[in-house]
């Protein structure tokens, strides 16, 4: 484990102390857990972005053809 010093304003420090006491844990554990969760989220996002960008682009229309109109794309005659 590595020790790190952080600086908090008085209101935040008071809140996190109360929160830690209610959770029966330390401020250090709460901060560590929050940072670990954020690191995990960032890794998952980066992996998903790499998977998305690795896919081949999809051609939406053939050369010389226009795109379908909004009405054609959202035609729901069967629901009316």
Backbone bond lengths (Angstrom), bond angles and torsions (degrees), N, CA, C in turn:
res aa  C-N    CA-C-N  psi(-1)  N-CA   C-N-CA  omega(-1)  CA-C   N-CA-C  phi
1 X - - - 1.453 - - 1.515 109.54 -
2 X 1.307 115.13 147.41 1.461 122.24 -179.86 1.520 108.90 -115.57
3 X 1.317 117.83 135.52 1.458 121.98 175.80 1.517 109.33 -87.29
4 X 1.340 115.09 137.58 1.457 122.01 179.19 1.521 107.23 -134.74
5 X 1.310 116.85 139.32 1.454 121.49 176.71 1.513 108.62 -100.45
6 X 1.340 116.62 131.38 1.458 120.59 176.48 1.514 108.93 -121.54
7 X 1.309 116.43 157.00 1.452 122.22 179.10 1.523 108.43 -115.44
8 X 1.338 115.99 127.36 1.458 122.15 179.87 1.510 109.40 -126.64
9 X 1.320 116.18 149.87 1.461 117.92 173.15 1.530 107.69 -71.86
10 X 1.319 117.19 163.17 1.465 122.06 -173.72 1.529 112.73 -58.82
11 X 1.317 117.06 -41.91 1.458 120.82 -177.46 1.531 110.82 -65.09
12 X 1.322 117.22 -43.82 1.464 121.44 179.22 1.523 110.53 -65.96
13 X 1.311 116.47 -43.93 1.462 120.49 179.85 1.527 110.89 -60.82
14 X 1.329 116.97 -42.99 1.464 120.69 179.32 1.528 110.02 -63.98
15 X 1.336 116.50 -43.65 1.463 119.70 -179.57 1.526 111.32 -61.65
16 X 1.332 116.91 -46.01 1.464 119.52 -175.72 1.532 110.96 -68.64
17 X 1.317 117.75 -32.17 1.465 119.80 175.99 1.533 111.14 -64.36
18 X 1.330 115.97 -44.09 1.468 120.69 178.79 1.530 109.37 -65.27
19 X 1.319 116.46 -44.25 1.474 121.44 179.43 1.530 110.44 -60.26
20 X 1.313 116.90 -43.79 1.463 120.92 179.18 1.534 110.67 -63.88
21 X 1.322 117.06 -41.71 1.472 120.32 179.49 1.531 110.54 -63.43
22 X 1.324 116.89 -41.15 1.471 120.21 178.57 1.527 111.41 -64.83
23 X 1.323 116.73 -33.56 1.462 121.62 -179.76 1.534 111.53 -86.50
24 X 1.322 116.26 -2.26 1.460 122.51 -178.21 1.537 110.77 56.55
25 X 1.322 115.24 47.08 1.462 121.76 179.66 1.524 108.71 -143.49
26 X 1.308 116.47 -176.06 1.467 120.50 -178.83 1.524 110.48 -102.27
27 X 1.317 114.76 160.14 1.465 120.97 174.65 1.523 108.90 -60.54
28 X 1.302 116.69 -39.90 1.458 121.18 179.45 1.527 111.43 -59.84
29 X 1.329 116.51 -43.10 1.467 120.58 179.76 1.527 110.78 -65.29
30 X 1.337 116.74 -41.36 1.465 120.65 179.76 1.522 110.38 -62.95
31 X 1.314 117.26 -46.96 1.466 120.77 -179.87 1.527 109.83 -63.90
32 X 1.317 117.40 -43.73 1.458 121.02 178.80 1.521 112.24 -60.87
33 X 1.345 116.81 -43.49 1.463 120.95 178.86 1.527 111.52 -64.54
34 X 1.345 116.67 -40.64 1.460 120.25 178.97 1.527 110.93 -63.98
35 X 1.313 116.66 -43.41 1.463 120.22 -179.71 1.527 111.63 -68.06
36 X 1.319 116.83 -38.36 1.463 120.89 177.77 1.529 110.48 -63.64
37 X 1.340 116.93 -42.29 1.467 121.29 178.31 1.526 110.45 -63.79
38 X 1.330 117.00 -42.33 1.470 120.81 179.09 1.523 110.56 -64.62
39 X 1.334 117.23 -39.90 1.461 121.51 178.62 1.529 109.78 -62.84
40 X 1.330 117.30 -42.19 1.460 122.02 179.45 1.535 110.34 -63.39
41 X 1.333 117.09 -44.42 1.466 121.33 178.68 1.521 111.13 -61.59
42 X 1.331 116.75 -42.76 1.469 120.72 -179.44 1.523 110.58 -64.71
43 X 1.324 117.44 -39.79 1.468 120.81 178.12 1.526 110.94 -64.15
44 X 1.336 116.40 -45.04 1.460 120.06 179.85 1.524 110.76 -62.01
45 X 1.329 116.82 -41.86 1.464 120.93 178.99 1.524 110.29 -62.54
46 X 1.323 116.57 -46.67 1.469 120.49 -179.72 1.529 111.17 -61.50
47 X 1.321 117.63 -41.35 1.466 120.70 178.71 1.527 110.78 -65.17
48 X 1.321 117.11 -42.67 1.462 120.56 178.97 1.522 110.73 -64.05
49 X 1.326 117.16 -40.28 1.466 120.94 179.16 1.525 110.29 -64.80
50 X 1.326 117.68 -42.44 1.469 120.21 178.19 1.528 111.44 -63.45
51 X 1.345 116.82 -40.60 1.473 119.92 177.63 1.526 110.38 -63.25
52 X 1.322 117.25 -42.68 1.459 121.44 -179.93 1.523 111.07 -64.10
53 X 1.324 116.62 -46.91 1.465 120.37 -177.55 1.524 112.71 -71.26
54 X 1.321 117.46 -19.24 1.466 121.14 179.57 1.532 111.73 -78.69
55 X 1.337 117.11 -16.46 1.461 120.21 -179.87 1.519 110.51 -73.69
56 X 1.320 114.93 147.93 1.445 121.24 177.84 1.526 110.09 -70.63
57 X 1.335 118.43 141.15 1.467 120.20 177.85 1.526 111.15 -62.32
58 X 1.311 116.37 149.45 1.463 122.65 179.56 1.528 108.26 -103.19
59 X 1.320 116.67 130.99 1.466 121.27 177.91 1.527 107.86 -79.22
60 X 1.328 116.62 124.53 1.457 120.53 -177.21 1.522 112.91 -89.59
61 X 1.308 117.45 -23.24 1.461 119.85 177.76 1.519 108.79 -148.02
62 X 1.320 114.93 154.91 1.457 120.13 178.00 1.516 109.24 -75.96
63 X 1.295 116.04 156.38 1.459 121.52 -179.33 1.528 110.26 -55.98
64 X 1.312 116.91 129.38 1.454 122.08 177.97 1.514 113.88 88.65
65 X 1.314 118.54 -15.80 1.462 121.29 178.76 1.519 109.73 -91.50
66 X 1.300 115.51 145.83 1.460 119.30 176.33 1.519 110.41 -83.32
67 X 1.290 115.45 169.18 1.455 120.59 176.80 1.529 109.24 -78.34
68 X 1.320 117.81 153.71 1.465 119.21 177.48 1.526 110.28 -65.80
69 X 1.320 115.32 152.75 1.465 119.68 179.30 1.526 109.42 -70.94
70 X 1.296 114.40 166.03 1.454 119.31 178.10 1.526 110.27 -60.85
71 X 1.316 115.60 -42.87 1.462 120.38 -179.71 1.531 111.15 -60.16
72 X 1.340 116.30 -42.14 1.469 119.84 -179.79 1.525 111.20 -66.43
73 X 1.313 116.33 -38.38 1.468 119.99 -179.64 1.515 112.06 -69.51
74 X 1.311 115.89 -30.61 1.474 119.87 -175.64 1.516 111.83 -111.39
75 X 1.315 117.72 23.01 1.456 121.08 -178.77 1.527 109.71 -66.90
76 X 1.295 115.26 121.74 1.463 120.40 179.12 1.519 109.66 -132.04
77 X 1.315 114.66 49.65 1.464 120.34 -177.40 1.528 111.02 -57.26
78 X 1.306 116.77 -34.30 1.471 120.09 -179.30 1.516 113.25 -66.62
79 X 1.307 117.23 -18.50 1.460 120.42 -178.84 1.526 112.78 -93.63
80 X 1.318 116.45 -8.72 1.485 119.41 -176.58 1.494 112.09 -84.82
